[in-house]
């Protein structure tokens, strides 16, 4: 006869040790730098839908195509009509295409941070070795890089096209370099403003609408008041008003420091050196300020 199994006494554990296969990790520990770089890479790829579903790639790729298409057309016209200069200066291109840039940053900033807030994954990011500053820096750098690629690629097309059209190498190179400086600052500024707005709400739709509203309303308000000032021939006021909108802020900066043609009414950029300095300080202060606001925001959400 077989002996009946002895059942453990209630409240006591059986004397059995189970080997469930857990092993101590013995590989390299790459630390904060690698974690920050990985988050940056993942966020940058995500801005263009890489590594995500096909549906996620549609909008960013359409917007990238919309940014590059006018540049390709201008290059074709310059080459086949033997133009002596490009139809649009390098520093003016991003200002003209601001609607596309706004749609891109409004769609991708919430995708970058709002989902982490909604699904409460930020405490996982902030567990060691990554800290809050690593998360904020990686997200800020990734969106800025995505915007820089969006705005710089058309300039590269214009530059290559200008050289193929046998325009002056020195003039085109100087203009191209100024254009890159302009879109670099634009990318940092737009990314910071958009991320601050997106980090306020876990709802992506609210973030998209709020970002579009901020960029469109501020630009519309500034342009309207500038139009009134122009009608009254108060041109110095036109130059000062540009400080109150992100895109006009970049326009005023590049007009004064890069010698670009202003998009303000009557090409009234900053009226004097003081105003030009205010534009530069305002750009730098907004970039630093938005980073600081993001750090403040993630001190509060890191433990929730």
ABEGO torsion letter per residue (X at the ends): XBBBBBBBBBGBBBBBBBBAGBBBBABBBAEAAAAAAAAAAAAAAAAAGBGBBAAAAAAAAAAAAAAAAAAAAAAAAAAAAGBABBABBAAAAAAAAAAAAAAAAAAAAAAAAAAAAAAGAAAAAABOABBAAAAAAAAAAAAAAAAAAAAAAAAAAAAAAAAAAGBBAAAAAAAAAAAAAAAAAAAAAAAAAAAAAAAABABAAAAAAAAAAAAAAAAAAAAAAAAAAAAAGBAAAAAAAAAABAAAAAAAAAAAAAGBBBABBGGBBBABAAAAAAAAAAAAAAAAAAAAAAAAAAAAAAAX
